């Protein structure tokens, strides 16, 4: 049997017996699938770095891939294909796809593949700069490489315990150095700065230097346990040619070979437009334009002149002549959007979880100028696929990245036909909803969630809980009350810009305490608006107070003689049970006075399956004095009489505080 095209079919055998009858076998299902391949074909890592091995092809739907190592001392591999460098050496990773044989019921190997893994130490580094002479006002990405072309940022960008990258220039007024994502108000930390963006500020010559440091030399990132490595290159920034007299602003159209550009003017649909290439016939192979404004470049490089004319309906003709330059692409650069606005107007150090980013790819010529059209086919890759989801955008020059888990991902983008045209970025993802302790709450907790992100006008977003029965949250301020145990997701959304979230686990505390001491367990402080909104949430409704007389001589309920009221104090973070006497009958006063009973106060969480220890506090009961005589008779014969007064020791109390191990988290 030979597979011809991808798909599924069945094969059965037919025999004819001596009587001419056909006997058919049971059909055997056959799947023809593309070759199973592990990617990337070769992995180069430093000690402590990680790269995920993925696959393509193989039978569908594909079952789990079983990974094995040729040398377990050199690298480790997880069930997800995460390969981590352990020690210097070369080895291979084999991936096997298994399936159940329908006849025997046993697992059989359907397909397998193998990739090579090299684990190294950084011996030296070099700055990868696509050009060393750039015009003022242009941008260029730079990043750190190892000695060989295989030692890319994927090899060391996520090594643990971690490297730090420190960039500097010898002349600050010539070149500005920014972290990647700076255009989106994200300021990466030094451990993620293996790639930077440089901006030609003014003419001059300057040195660009990078120092790579390791905080733990024994981690084995650098060869010979070195503390740091460094490299420096010289970059010249020169002024763009401009006309000063007359002061005319002149721009060119820049195209890569074999690319297409649709021209648009402000007179489209208003005047009669015509397009014409002015140069000699030998320039016809350079660029061509049709009557609809489709400008096409050929395979040659050079400069041509394009005339654009507009014949107006009111009898005026307008003409402009612009230079069209067909140039080779020298480098590509990624830019990040949208901008992340914060309440304190400061840049953040990581991308918020749940954010959707758009990366635009810009192509530049050898001077740093941005091309207006190109014919490059982009490819992209990440060092792992479990933290972000990357896909192509609406056009060939954009990528869309959705952050789905916290952690660091490395992104690489390159031209499929020119591997040297590449750019690398770090994508650190962190929680945007704070405090971090709020990921684990106790039923009854009051928490003030916060997020520093706002919209362009400075307005805050809207808060939401996936289950108000578990966690009730004020949509305006983020103040919340844990109502019941379970798992819930808290969302913070800025419409049209950001939708971040955090998973919160709600548990019941193993111990509920009662105390008559006024002490605060709150940490941090809620804003005034959050404190005000707590009253609307009524957190005290989560707690109830039960009373019990300790003496069996009392034959009525404590609730017959006590008013109870639960409350929550936002300033201290405590719940309280307030007790006060109701009007009592003489009989009730007598029983309480004679029984010498105490009242036991116990707090509980309502609508929660609480099975832990509930500690209580006992309070003396002081109903006042009681005399068992209603009157005394005094006379000349009996000028004095004895009156017996019953009373318990007077104890003054007001509110009794109930608390969990932790109540208010902000």
Order of alpha helices (4+ residues) and beta strands (2+ residues): beta-beta-beta-beta-beta-beta-beta-beta-beta-beta-beta-beta-beta-beta-beta-beta-alpha-beta-beta-beta-beta-beta-beta-beta-beta-beta-beta-beta-beta-beta-beta-beta-beta-beta-beta-beta-beta-beta-beta-beta-beta-beta-beta-beta-beta-beta-beta-alpha-beta-beta-beta-alpha-beta-beta-beta-beta-beta-beta-beta
